[in-house]
């Protein structure tokens, strides 16, 4: 990756990860949990959701995570189901954000008299390229976070459907998380990357085709 791609990735991740943590905090608070507010996480200020060490890591290993929002499901009327809603807040927010950026991209292309093919050209417009990357990254983050492995939010799907299995895995969460990170950054990085790229681009094309019908 050249310096432009790294800076672009950092900007996209900064906004996306901030949205991730803020969405968790907001939904949990709205469901009756005061923990995010007490810990000063119920704010759109990205600094509150930034983990400085992981922010530096994005320039070294192209991977990043935010400062996790702490929640207390005991405040929920239905702890299991509502904790699941809190976990799904971020993937939903990322999908919505990607759709918004696709719409903005189409508006820009119409105003700039650009062809739809510009999006799929390597030497296409720089602005279009950035917004498409933003949309694709948010779709990728949403799909990645739905993988049912701790510490990802998709792991909460197991908690809602198979409580006994979740309880068993929960005892070894730390070891599973470390192993998953090693695989992700090591031998399994290409497999995971190819999977995420294929699925994300497929979802992107679906949104792109549907929204494109309105503009072209």
PyMOL commands that place a pseudoatom at each C-alpha (Angstrom):
pseudoatom trace, name=CA, resn=UNK, resi=1, chain=A, elem=C, hetatm=0, pos=[0.000, 0.000, 0.000]
pseudoatom trace, name=CA, resn=UNK, resi=2, chain=A, elem=C, hetatm=0, pos=[1.276, 3.476, -0.846]
pseudoatom trace, name=CA, resn=UNK, resi=3, chain=A, elem=C, hetatm=0, pos=[0.980, 6.460, 1.509]
pseudoatom trace, name=CA, resn=UNK, resi=4, chain=A, elem=C, hetatm=0, pos=[-2.257, 7.658, -0.115]
pseudoatom trace, name=CA, resn=UNK, resi=5, chain=A, elem=C, hetatm=0, pos=[-3.950, 4.270, 0.382]
pseudoatom trace, name=CA, resn=UNK, resi=6, chain=A, elem=C, hetatm=0, pos=[-2.781, 4.071, 4.004]
pseudoatom trace, name=CA, resn=UNK, resi=7, chain=A, elem=C, hetatm=0, pos=[-4.099, 7.573, 4.781]
pseudoatom trace, name=CA, resn=UNK, resi=8, chain=A, elem=C, hetatm=0, pos=[-7.360, 6.753, 3.005]
pseudoatom trace, name=CA, resn=UNK, resi=9, chain=A, elem=C, hetatm=0, pos=[-7.685, 3.539, 5.018]
pseudoatom trace, name=CA, resn=UNK, resi=10, chain=A, elem=C, hetatm=0, pos=[-6.965, 5.399, 8.264]
pseudoatom trace, name=CA, resn=UNK, resi=11, chain=A, elem=C, hetatm=0, pos=[-9.665, 8.008, 7.557]
pseudoatom trace, name=CA, resn=UNK, resi=12, chain=A, elem=C, hetatm=0, pos=[-12.249, 5.376, 6.627]
pseudoatom trace, name=CA, resn=UNK, resi=13, chain=A, elem=C, hetatm=0, pos=[-11.472, 3.264, 9.687]
pseudoatom trace, name=CA, resn=UNK, resi=14, chain=A, elem=C, hetatm=0, pos=[-11.481, 6.305, 11.977]
pseudoatom trace, name=CA, resn=UNK, resi=15, chain=A, elem=C, hetatm=0, pos=[-15.040, 7.181, 10.942]
pseudoatom trace, name=CA, resn=UNK, resi=16, chain=A, elem=C, hetatm=0, pos=[-16.258, 3.587, 10.733]
pseudoatom trace, name=CA, resn=UNK, resi=17, chain=A, elem=C, hetatm=0, pos=[-14.828, 2.378, 14.056]
pseudoatom trace, name=CA, resn=UNK, resi=18, chain=A, elem=C, hetatm=0, pos=[-16.056, 5.533, 15.778]
pseudoatom trace, name=CA, resn=UNK, resi=19, chain=A, elem=C, hetatm=0, pos=[-19.539, 4.795, 14.426]
pseudoatom trace, name=CA, resn=UNK, resi=20, chain=A, elem=C, hetatm=0, pos=[-19.178, 1.212, 15.655]
pseudoatom trace, name=CA, resn=UNK, resi=21, chain=A, elem=C, hetatm=0, pos=[-18.563, 2.116, 19.284]
pseudoatom trace, name=CA, resn=UNK, resi=22, chain=A, elem=C, hetatm=0, pos=[-20.987, 5.036, 19.341]
pseudoatom trace, name=CA, resn=UNK, resi=23, chain=A, elem=C, hetatm=0, pos=[-23.773, 2.844, 17.918]
pseudoatom trace, name=CA, resn=UNK, resi=24, chain=A, elem=C, hetatm=0, pos=[-23.200, 0.288, 20.678]
pseudoatom trace, name=CA, resn=UNK, resi=25, chain=A, elem=C, hetatm=0, pos=[-23.238, 3.001, 23.359]
pseudoatom trace, name=CA, resn=UNK, resi=26, chain=A, elem=C, hetatm=0, pos=[-26.326, 4.765, 22.016]
pseudoatom trace, name=CA, resn=UNK, resi=27, chain=A, elem=C, hetatm=0, pos=[-28.470, 1.637, 21.552]
pseudoatom trace, name=CA, resn=UNK, resi=28, chain=A, elem=C, hetatm=0, pos=[-27.466, 0.213, 24.943]
pseudoatom trace, name=CA, resn=UNK, resi=29, chain=A, elem=C, hetatm=0, pos=[-28.310, 3.507, 26.636]
pseudoatom trace, name=CA, resn=UNK, resi=30, chain=A, elem=C, hetatm=0, pos=[-31.663, 3.724, 24.870]
pseudoatom trace, name=CA, resn=UNK, resi=31, chain=A, elem=C, hetatm=0, pos=[-32.474, 0.222, 26.111]
pseudoatom trace, name=CA, resn=UNK, resi=32, chain=A, elem=C, hetatm=0, pos=[-31.982, 1.324, 29.721]
pseudoatom trace, name=CA, resn=UNK, resi=33, chain=A, elem=C, hetatm=0, pos=[-28.271, 0.784, 30.386]
pseudoatom trace, name=CA, resn=UNK, resi=34, chain=A, elem=C, hetatm=0, pos=[-26.609, 3.897, 31.918]
pseudoatom trace, name=CA, resn=UNK, resi=35, chain=A, elem=C, hetatm=0, pos=[-23.090, 2.400, 31.728]
pseudoatom trace, name=CA, resn=UNK, resi=36, chain=A, elem=C, hetatm=0, pos=[-22.021, 4.055, 28.432]
pseudoatom trace, name=CA, resn=UNK, resi=37, chain=A, elem=C, hetatm=0, pos=[-23.132, 7.479, 29.677]
pseudoatom trace, name=CA, resn=UNK, resi=38, chain=A, elem=C, hetatm=0, pos=[-21.406, 7.042, 33.040]
pseudoatom trace, name=CA, resn=UNK, resi=39, chain=A, elem=C, hetatm=0, pos=[-18.177, 6.162, 31.227]
pseudoatom trace, name=CA, resn=UNK, resi=40, chain=A, elem=C, hetatm=0, pos=[-18.465, 9.179, 28.898]
pseudoatom trace, name=CA, resn=UNK, resi=41, chain=A, elem=C, hetatm=0, pos=[-18.971, 6.984, 25.838]
pseudoatom trace, name=CA, resn=UNK, resi=42, chain=A, elem=C, hetatm=0, pos=[-22.382, 8.380, 24.922]
pseudoatom trace, name=CA, resn=UNK, resi=43, chain=A, elem=C, hetatm=0, pos=[-20.857, 11.084, 22.754]
pseudoatom trace, name=CA, resn=UNK, resi=44, chain=A, elem=C, hetatm=0, pos=[-20.194, 11.567, 19.034]
pseudoatom trace, name=CA, resn=UNK, resi=45, chain=A, elem=C, hetatm=0, pos=[-16.686, 12.768, 19.931]
pseudoatom trace, name=CA, resn=UNK, resi=46, chain=A, elem=C, hetatm=0, pos=[-14.385, 10.240, 18.147]
pseudoatom trace, name=CA, resn=UNK, resi=47, chain=A, elem=C, hetatm=0, pos=[-11.579, 10.855, 20.665]
pseudoatom trace, name=CA, resn=UNK, resi=48, chain=A, elem=C, hetatm=0, pos=[-13.656, 9.108, 23.343]
pseudoatom trace, name=CA, resn=UNK, resi=49, chain=A, elem=C, hetatm=0, pos=[-13.844, 5.985, 21.189]
pseudoatom trace, name=CA, resn=UNK, resi=50, chain=A, elem=C, hetatm=0, pos=[-10.248, 6.002, 19.958]
pseudoatom trace, name=CA, resn=UNK, resi=51, chain=A, elem=C, hetatm=0, pos=[-7.657, 3.490, 21.107]
pseudoatom trace, name=CA, resn=UNK, resi=52, chain=A, elem=C, hetatm=0, pos=[-4.307, 5.227, 20.384]
pseudoatom trace, name=CA, resn=UNK, resi=53, chain=A, elem=C, hetatm=0, pos=[-2.306, 1.985, 20.246]
pseudoatom trace, name=CA, resn=UNK, resi=54, chain=A, elem=C, hetatm=0, pos=[-4.635, 0.338, 17.751]
pseudoatom trace, name=CA, resn=UNK, resi=55, chain=A, elem=C, hetatm=0, pos=[-4.811, 3.529, 15.708]
pseudoatom trace, name=CA, resn=UNK, resi=56, chain=A, elem=C, hetatm=0, pos=[-1.026, 3.322, 15.232]
pseudoatom trace, name=CA, resn=UNK, resi=57, chain=A, elem=C, hetatm=0, pos=[-1.352, -0.380, 14.402]
pseudoatom trace, name=CA, resn=UNK, resi=58, chain=A, elem=C, hetatm=0, pos=[-3.425, 0.410, 11.310]
pseudoatom trace, name=CA, resn=UNK, resi=59, chain=A, elem=C, hetatm=0, pos=[-0.308, 1.911, 9.727]
pseudoatom trace, name=CA, resn=UNK, resi=60, chain=A, elem=C, hetatm=0, pos=[1.736, -1.176, 10.626]
pseudoatom trace, name=CA, resn=UNK, resi=61, chain=A, elem=C, hetatm=0, pos=[-0.563, -4.157, 10.067]
pseudoatom trace, name=CA, resn=UNK, resi=62, chain=A, elem=C, hetatm=0, pos=[-3.565, -2.471, 8.331]
pseudoatom trace, name=CA, resn=UNK, resi=63, chain=A, elem=C, hetatm=0, pos=[-5.856, -3.635, 11.119]
pseudoatom trace, name=CA, resn=UNK, resi=64, chain=A, elem=C, hetatm=0, pos=[-7.562, -1.657, 13.838]
pseudoatom trace, name=CA, resn=UNK, resi=65, chain=A, elem=C, hetatm=0, pos=[-10.172, -1.783, 16.529]
pseudoatom trace, name=CA, resn=UNK, resi=66, chain=A, elem=C, hetatm=0, pos=[-11.737, 0.895, 18.686]
pseudoatom trace, name=CA, resn=UNK, resi=67, chain=A, elem=C, hetatm=0, pos=[-11.968, 1.140, 22.470]
pseudoatom trace, name=CA, resn=UNK, resi=68, chain=A, elem=C, hetatm=0, pos=[-14.725, -1.369, 23.347]
pseudoatom trace, name=CA, resn=UNK, resi=69, chain=A, elem=C, hetatm=0, pos=[-17.884, 0.079, 24.907]
pseudoatom trace, name=CA, resn=UNK, resi=70, chain=A, elem=C, hetatm=0, pos=[-18.735, -1.592, 28.185]
pseudoatom trace, name=CA, resn=UNK, resi=71, chain=A, elem=C, hetatm=0, pos=[-22.405, -2.508, 28.647]
pseudoatom trace, name=CA, resn=UNK, resi=72, chain=A, elem=C, hetatm=0, pos=[-24.390, -4.133, 31.434]
pseudoatom trace, name=CA, resn=UNK, resi=73, chain=A, elem=C, hetatm=0, pos=[-27.187, -6.396, 30.097]
pseudoatom trace, name=CA, resn=UNK, resi=74, chain=A, elem=C, hetatm=0, pos=[-28.651, -6.641, 33.620]
pseudoatom trace, name=CA, resn=UNK, resi=75, chain=A, elem=C, hetatm=0, pos=[-30.362, -3.301, 32.968]
pseudoatom trace, name=CA, resn=UNK, resi=76, chain=A, elem=C, hetatm=0, pos=[-32.253, -4.724, 29.997]
pseudoatom trace, name=CA, resn=UNK, resi=77, chain=A, elem=C, hetatm=0, pos=[-35.795, -6.047, 30.345]
pseudoatom trace, name=CA, resn=UNK, resi=78, chain=A, elem=C, hetatm=0, pos=[-34.816, -8.938, 28.077]
pseudoatom trace, name=CA, resn=UNK, resi=79, chain=A, elem=C, hetatm=0, pos=[-31.020, -9.302, 28.569]
pseudoatom trace, name=CA, resn=UNK, resi=80, chain=A, elem=C, hetatm=0, pos=[-30.299, -11.890, 25.870]
pseudoatom trace, name=CA, resn=UNK, resi=81, chain=A, elem=C, hetatm=0, pos=[-32.400, -10.420, 23.049]
pseudoatom trace, name=CA, resn=UNK, resi=82, chain=A, elem=C, hetatm=0, pos=[-31.561, -6.816, 23.811]
pseudoatom trace, name=CA, resn=UNK, resi=83, chain=A, elem=C, hetatm=0, pos=[-27.839, -7.557, 24.095]
pseudoatom trace, name=CA, resn=UNK, resi=84, chain=A, elem=C, hetatm=0, pos=[-28.155, -9.059, 20.635]
pseudoatom trace, name=CA, resn=UNK, resi=85, chain=A, elem=C, hetatm=0, pos=[-29.762, -5.818, 19.394]
pseudoatom trace, name=CA, resn=UNK, resi=86, chain=A, elem=C, hetatm=0, pos=[-26.879, -3.810, 20.841]
pseudoatom trace, name=CA, resn=UNK, resi=87, chain=A, elem=C, hetatm=0, pos=[-24.382, -6.106, 19.106]
pseudoatom trace, name=CA, resn=UNK, resi=88, chain=A, elem=C, hetatm=0, pos=[-26.170, -5.783, 15.765]
pseudoatom trace, name=CA, resn=UNK, resi=89, chain=A, elem=C, hetatm=0, pos=[-26.314, -1.970, 15.996]
pseudoatom trace, name=CA, resn=UNK, resi=90, chain=A, elem=C, hetatm=0, pos=[-22.902, -1.541, 14.389]
pseudoatom trace, name=CA, resn=UNK, resi=91, chain=A, elem=C, hetatm=0, pos=[-23.338, -3.847, 11.345]
pseudoatom trace, name=CA, resn=UNK, resi=92, chain=A, elem=C, hetatm=0, pos=[-26.677, -2.147, 10.686]
pseudoatom trace, name=CA, resn=UNK, resi=93, chain=A, elem=C, hetatm=0, pos=[-25.092, 1.304, 11.022]
pseudoatom trace, name=CA, resn=UNK, resi=94, chain=A, elem=C, hetatm=0, pos=[-22.270, 0.334, 8.650]
pseudoatom trace, name=CA, resn=UNK, resi=95, chain=A, elem=C, hetatm=0, pos=[-24.680, -0.974, 6.026]
pseudoatom trace, name=CA, resn=UNK, resi=96, chain=A, elem=C, hetatm=0, pos=[-26.740, 2.218, 6.258]
pseudoatom trace, name=CA, resn=UNK, resi=97, chain=A, elem=C, hetatm=0, pos=[-23.586, 4.324, 5.991]
pseudoatom trace, name=CA, resn=UNK, resi=98, chain=A, elem=C, hetatm=0, pos=[-22.414, 2.393, 2.920]
pseudoatom trace, name=CA, resn=UNK, resi=99, chain=A, elem=C, hetatm=0, pos=[-25.783, 2.946, 1.222]
pseudoatom trace, name=CA, resn=UNK, resi=100, chain=A, elem=C, hetatm=0, pos=[-25.604, 6.669, 1.988]
pseudoatom trace, name=CA, resn=UNK, resi=101, chain=A, elem=C, hetatm=0, pos=[-22.120, 6.886, 0.457]
pseudoatom trace, name=CA, resn=UNK, resi=102, chain=A, elem=C, hetatm=0, pos=[-23.236, 5.003, -2.658]
pseudoatom trace, name=CA, resn=UNK, resi=103, chain=A, elem=C, hetatm=0, pos=[-26.068, 7.522, -3.071]
pseudoatom trace, name=CA, resn=UNK, resi=104, chain=A, elem=C, hetatm=0, pos=[-23.645, 10.426, -2.601]
pseudoatom trace, name=CA, resn=UNK, resi=105, chain=A, elem=C, hetatm=0, pos=[-21.320, 8.816, -5.147]
pseudoatom trace, name=CA, resn=UNK, resi=106, chain=A, elem=C, hetatm=0, pos=[-24.106, 8.654, -7.731]
pseudoatom trace, name=CA, resn=UNK, resi=107, chain=A, elem=C, hetatm=0, pos=[-25.081, 12.279, -7.059]
pseudoatom trace, name=CA, resn=UNK, resi=108, chain=A, elem=C, hetatm=0, pos=[-21.462, 13.367, -7.525]
pseudoatom trace, name=CA, resn=UNK, resi=109, chain=A, elem=C, hetatm=0, pos=[-21.126, 11.329, -10.719]
pseudoatom trace, name=CA, resn=UNK, resi=110, chain=A, elem=C, hetatm=0, pos=[-24.262, 12.888, -12.183]
pseudoatom trace, name=CA, resn=UNK, resi=111, chain=A, elem=C, hetatm=0, pos=[-23.063, 16.412, -11.352]
pseudoatom trace, name=CA, resn=UNK, resi=112, chain=A, elem=C, hetatm=0, pos=[-19.582, 15.674, -12.751]
pseudoatom trace, name=CA, resn=UNK, resi=113, chain=A, elem=C, hetatm=0, pos=[-20.969, 13.976, -15.878]
pseudoatom trace, name=CA, resn=UNK, resi=114, chain=A, elem=C, hetatm=0, pos=[-19.128, 10.758, -15.090]
pseudoatom trace, name=CA, resn=UNK, resi=115, chain=A, elem=C, hetatm=0, pos=[-19.991, 7.345, -16.473]
pseudoatom trace, name=CA, resn=UNK, resi=116, chain=A, elem=C, hetatm=0, pos=[-20.987, 4.451, -14.240]
pseudoatom trace, name=CA, resn=UNK, resi=117, chain=A, elem=C, hetatm=0, pos=[-17.922, 2.613, -15.543]
pseudoatom trace, name=CA, resn=UNK, resi=118, chain=A, elem=C, hetatm=0, pos=[-15.764, 5.176, -13.706]
pseudoatom trace, name=CA, resn=UNK, resi=119, chain=A, elem=C, hetatm=0, pos=[-16.363, 3.246, -10.484]
pseudoatom trace, name=CA, resn=UNK, resi=120, chain=A, elem=C, hetatm=0, pos=[-14.775, 0.098, -11.898]
pseudoatom trace, name=CA, resn=UNK, resi=121, chain=A, elem=C, hetatm=0, pos=[-11.798, 1.778, -13.584]
pseudoatom trace, name=CA, resn=UNK, resi=122, chain=A, elem=C, hetatm=0, pos=[-8.382, 1.698, -11.924]
pseudoatom trace, name=CA, resn=UNK, resi=123, chain=A, elem=C, hetatm=0, pos=[-7.631, 5.171, -13.248]
pseudoatom trace, name=CA, resn=UNK, resi=124, chain=A, elem=C, hetatm=0, pos=[-11.051, 6.537, -12.350]
pseudoatom trace, name=CA, resn=UNK, resi=125, chain=A, elem=C, hetatm=0, pos=[-11.924, 9.746, -10.563]
pseudoatom trace, name=CA, resn=UNK, resi=126, chain=A, elem=C, hetatm=0, pos=[-10.126, 10.106, -7.199]
pseudoatom trace, name=CA, resn=UNK, resi=127, chain=A, elem=C, hetatm=0, pos=[-13.215, 11.374, -5.358]
pseudoatom trace, name=CA, resn=UNK, resi=128, chain=A, elem=C, hetatm=0, pos=[-15.362, 8.540, -6.685]
pseudoatom trace, name=CA, resn=UNK, resi=129, chain=A, elem=C, hetatm=0, pos=[-12.670, 6.029, -5.775]
pseudoatom trace, name=CA, resn=UNK, resi=130, chain=A, elem=C, hetatm=0, pos=[-12.555, 7.279, -2.181]
pseudoatom trace, name=CA, resn=UNK, resi=131, chain=A, elem=C, hetatm=0, pos=[-16.321, 7.149, -1.666]
pseudoatom trace, name=CA, resn=UNK, resi=132, chain=A, elem=C, hetatm=0, pos=[-16.582, 3.693, -3.212]
pseudoatom trace, name=CA, resn=UNK, resi=133, chain=A, elem=C, hetatm=0, pos=[-13.756, 2.518, -0.950]
pseudoatom trace, name=CA, resn=UNK, resi=134, chain=A, elem=C, hetatm=0, pos=[-15.629, 4.004, 1.998]
pseudoatom trace, name=CA, resn=UNK, resi=135, chain=A, elem=C, hetatm=0, pos=[-18.803, 2.092, 1.065]
pseudoatom trace, name=CA, resn=UNK, resi=136, chain=A, elem=C, hetatm=0, pos=[-16.921, -1.157, 0.442]
pseudoatom trace, name=CA, resn=UNK, resi=137, chain=A, elem=C, hetatm=0, pos=[-14.979, -0.872, 3.702]
pseudoatom trace, name=CA, resn=UNK, resi=138, chain=A, elem=C, hetatm=0, pos=[-18.161, -0.400, 5.719]
pseudoatom trace, name=CA, resn=UNK, resi=139, chain=A, elem=C, hetatm=0, pos=[-19.757, -3.423, 4.081]
pseudoatom trace, name=CA, resn=UNK, resi=140, chain=A, elem=C, hetatm=0, pos=[-16.583, -5.417, 4.779]
pseudoatom trace, name=CA, resn=UNK, resi=141, chain=A, elem=C, hetatm=0, pos=[-16.514, -4.341, 8.428]
pseudoatom trace, name=CA, resn=UNK, resi=142, chain=A, elem=C, hetatm=0, pos=[-20.178, -5.264, 8.848]
pseudoatom trace, name=CA, resn=UNK, resi=143, chain=A, elem=C, hetatm=0, pos=[-19.657, -8.735, 7.370]
pseudoatom trace, name=CA, resn=UNK, resi=144, chain=A, elem=C, hetatm=0, pos=[-16.422, -9.286, 9.300]
pseudoatom trace, name=CA, resn=UNK, resi=145, chain=A, elem=C, hetatm=0, pos=[-18.065, -8.311, 12.571]
pseudoatom trace, name=CA, resn=UNK, resi=146, chain=A, elem=C, hetatm=0, pos=[-20.874, -10.829, 11.953]
pseudoatom trace, name=CA, resn=UNK, resi=147, chain=A, elem=C, hetatm=0, pos=[-18.445, -13.767, 12.036]
pseudoatom trace, name=CA, resn=UNK, resi=148, chain=A, elem=C, hetatm=0, pos=[-19.583, -15.779, 15.105]
pseudoatom trace, name=CA, resn=UNK, resi=149, chain=A, elem=C, hetatm=0, pos=[-16.193, -15.884, 16.806]
pseudoatom trace, name=CA, resn=UNK, resi=150, chain=A, elem=C, hetatm=0, pos=[-15.227, -13.990, 19.982]
pseudoatom trace, name=CA, resn=UNK, resi=151, chain=A, elem=C, hetatm=0, pos=[-14.551, -11.110, 20.415]
pseudoatom trace, name=CA, resn=UNK, resi=152, chain=A, elem=C, hetatm=0, pos=[-16.644, -10.162, 17.341]
pseudoatom trace, name=CA, resn=UNK, resi=153, chain=A, elem=C, hetatm=0, pos=[-20.246, -9.082, 17.806]
pseudoatom trace, name=CA, resn=UNK, resi=154, chain=A, elem=C, hetatm=0, pos=[-21.431, -11.982, 15.670]
pseudoatom trace, name=CA, resn=UNK, resi=155, chain=A, elem=C, hetatm=0, pos=[-20.521, -14.229, 18.595]
pseudoatom trace, name=CA, resn=UNK, resi=156, chain=A, elem=C, hetatm=0, pos=[-23.628, -12.899, 20.351]
pseudoatom trace, name=CA, resn=UNK, resi=157, chain=A, elem=C, hetatm=0, pos=[-25.731, -14.674, 17.734]
pseudoatom trace, name=CA, resn=UNK, resi=158, chain=A, elem=C, hetatm=0, pos=[-24.622, -17.945, 19.317]
pseudoatom trace, name=CA, resn=UNK, resi=159, chain=A, elem=C, hetatm=0, pos=[-25.571, -16.604, 22.745]
pseudoatom trace, name=CA, resn=UNK, resi=160, chain=A, elem=C, hetatm=0, pos=[-29.105, -15.960, 21.571]
pseudoatom trace, name=CA, resn=UNK, resi=161, chain=A, elem=C, hetatm=0, pos=[-29.571, -19.266, 19.712]
pseudoatom trace, name=CA, resn=UNK, resi=162, chain=A, elem=C, hetatm=0, pos=[-27.345, -21.793, 21.516]
pseudoatom trace, name=CA, resn=UNK, resi=163, chain=A, elem=C, hetatm=0, pos=[-26.901, -20.665, 25.090]
pseudoatom trace, name=CA, resn=UNK, resi=164, chain=A, elem=C, hetatm=0, pos=[-25.108, -23.839, 26.282]
pseudoatom trace, name=CA, resn=UNK, resi=165, chain=A, elem=C, hetatm=0, pos=[-22.594, -23.725, 23.438]
pseudoatom trace, name=CA, resn=UNK, resi=166, chain=A, elem=C, hetatm=0, pos=[-22.029, -20.007, 24.054]
pseudoatom trace, name=CA, resn=UNK, resi=167, chain=A, elem=C, hetatm=0, pos=[-21.410, -20.653, 27.773]
pseudoatom trace, name=CA, resn=UNK, resi=168, chain=A, elem=C, hetatm=0, pos=[-18.841, -23.330, 26.928]
pseudoatom trace, name=CA, resn=UNK, resi=169, chain=A, elem=C, hetatm=0, pos=[-17.006, -21.122, 24.407]
pseudoatom trace, name=CA, resn=UNK, resi=170, chain=A, elem=C, hetatm=0, pos=[-17.207, -18.122, 26.751]
pseudoatom trace, name=CA, resn=UNK, resi=171, chain=A, elem=C, hetatm=0, pos=[-14.895, -19.898, 29.227]
pseudoatom trace, name=CA, resn=UNK, resi=172, chain=A, elem=C, hetatm=0, pos=[-12.136, -19.915, 26.608]
pseudoatom trace, name=CA, resn=UNK, resi=173, chain=A, elem=C, hetatm=0, pos=[-12.859, -16.561, 24.994]
pseudoatom trace, name=CA, resn=UNK, resi=174, chain=A, elem=C, hetatm=0, pos=[-9.398, -15.127, 25.655]
pseudoatom trace, name=CA, resn=UNK, resi=175, chain=A, elem=C, hetatm=0, pos=[-7.584, -18.097, 24.100]
pseudoatom trace, name=CA, resn=UNK, resi=176, chain=A, elem=C, hetatm=0, pos=[-9.960, -18.240, 21.118]
pseudoatom trace, name=CA, resn=UNK, resi=177, chain=A, elem=C, hetatm=0, pos=[-9.586, -14.498, 20.541]
pseudoatom trace, name=CA, resn=UNK, resi=178, chain=A, elem=C, hetatm=0, pos=[-5.773, -14.697, 20.586]
pseudoatom trace, name=CA, resn=UNK, resi=179, chain=A, elem=C, hetatm=0, pos=[-5.790, -17.705, 18.258]
pseudoatom trace, name=CA, resn=UNK, resi=180, chain=A, elem=C, hetatm=0, pos=[-8.199, -15.971, 15.890]
pseudoatom trace, name=CA, resn=UNK, resi=181, chain=A, elem=C, hetatm=0, pos=[-6.010, -12.850, 15.820]
pseudoatom trace, name=CA, resn=UNK, resi=182, chain=A, elem=C, hetatm=0, pos=[-2.914, -14.948, 15.059]
pseudoatom trace, name=CA, resn=UNK, resi=183, chain=A, elem=C, hetatm=0, pos=[-4.737, -16.700, 12.213]
pseudoatom trace, name=CA, resn=UNK, resi=184, chain=A, elem=C, hetatm=0, pos=[-6.117, -13.404, 10.948]
pseudoatom trace, name=CA, resn=UNK, resi=185, chain=A, elem=C, hetatm=0, pos=[-2.734, -11.706, 10.817]
pseudoatom trace, name=CA, resn=UNK, resi=186, chain=A, elem=C, hetatm=0, pos=[-0.816, -14.827, 9.824]
pseudoatom trace, name=CA, resn=UNK, resi=187, chain=A, elem=C, hetatm=0, pos=[-1.488, -17.898, 7.676]
pseudoatom trace, name=CA, resn=UNK, resi=188, chain=A, elem=C, hetatm=0, pos=[-5.209, -17.333, 7.373]
pseudoatom trace, name=CA, resn=UNK, resi=189, chain=A, elem=C, hetatm=0, pos=[-5.061, -13.681, 6.371]
pseudoatom trace, name=CA, resn=UNK, resi=190, chain=A, elem=C, hetatm=0, pos=[-5.317, -14.371, 2.627]
pseudoatom trace, name=CA, resn=UNK, resi=191, chain=A, elem=C, hetatm=0, pos=[-8.236, -16.794, 3.049]
pseudoatom trace, name=CA, resn=UNK, resi=192, chain=A, elem=C, hetatm=0, pos=[-10.165, -14.397, 5.283]
pseudoatom trace, name=CA, resn=UNK, resi=193, chain=A, elem=C, hetatm=0, pos=[-9.270, -11.471, 3.026]
pseudoatom trace, name=CA, resn=UNK, resi=194, chain=A, elem=C, hetatm=0, pos=[-10.453, -13.237, -0.127]
pseudoatom trace, name=CA, resn=UNK, resi=195, chain=A, elem=C, hetatm=0, pos=[-13.685, -14.290, 1.557]
pseudoatom trace, name=CA, resn=UNK, resi=196, chain=A, elem=C, hetatm=0, pos=[-14.440, -10.775, 2.810]
pseudoatom trace, name=CA, resn=UNK, resi=197, chain=A, elem=C, hetatm=0, pos=[-13.535, -9.197, -0.538]
pseudoatom trace, name=CA, resn=UNK, resi=198, chain=A, elem=C, hetatm=0, pos=[-15.746, -11.571, -2.516]
pseudoatom trace, name=CA, resn=UNK, resi=199, chain=A, elem=C, hetatm=0, pos=[-18.791, -11.279, -0.259]
pseudoatom trace, name=CA, resn=UNK, resi=200, chain=A, elem=C, hetatm=0, pos=[-18.395, -7.513, 0.257]
pseudoatom trace, name=CA, resn=UNK, resi=201, chain=A, elem=C, hetatm=0, pos=[-18.120, -6.782, -3.459]
pseudoatom trace, name=CA, resn=UNK, resi=202, chain=A, elem=C, hetatm=0, pos=[-21.153, -8.987, -4.135]
pseudoatom trace, name=CA, resn=UNK, resi=203, chain=A, elem=C, hetatm=0, pos=[-23.219, -7.046, -1.572]
pseudoatom trace, name=CA, resn=UNK, resi=204, chain=A, elem=C, hetatm=0, pos=[-21.846, -3.762, -2.936]
pseudoatom trace, name=CA, resn=UNK, resi=205, chain=A, elem=C, hetatm=0, pos=[-22.944, -4.665, -6.470]
pseudoatom trace, name=CA, resn=UNK, resi=206, chain=A, elem=C, hetatm=0, pos=[-26.454, -5.434, -5.218]
pseudoatom trace, name=CA, resn=UNK, resi=207, chain=A, elem=C, hetatm=0, pos=[-26.748, -2.007, -3.541]
pseudoatom trace, name=CA, resn=UNK, resi=208, chain=A, elem=C, hetatm=0, pos=[-25.033, -0.348, -6.491]
pseudoatom trace, name=CA, resn=UNK, resi=209, chain=A, elem=C, hetatm=0, pos=[-27.427, -1.915, -9.015]
pseudoatom trace, name=CA, resn=UNK, resi=210, chain=A, elem=C, hetatm=0, pos=[-30.565, -1.125, -7.050]
pseudoatom trace, name=CA, resn=UNK, resi=211, chain=A, elem=C, hetatm=0, pos=[-29.594, 2.491, -6.261]
pseudoatom trace, name=CA, resn=UNK, resi=212, chain=A, elem=C, hetatm=0, pos=[-28.233, 2.990, -9.780]
pseudoatom trace, name=CA, resn=UNK, resi=213, chain=A, elem=C, hetatm=0, pos=[-31.672, 2.340, -11.224]
pseudoatom trace, name=CA, resn=UNK, resi=214, chain=A, elem=C, hetatm=0, pos=[-32.778, 5.649, -9.678]
pseudoatom trace, name=CA, resn=UNK, resi=215, chain=A, elem=C, hetatm=0, pos=[-29.992, 7.703, -11.256]
pseudoatom trace, name=CA, resn=UNK, resi=216, chain=A, elem=C, hetatm=0, pos=[-29.370, 6.005, -14.626]
for i in range(1, 216): cmd.bond("trace and resi %d" % i, "trace and resi %d" % (i + 1))
show_as sticks, trace
zoom trace
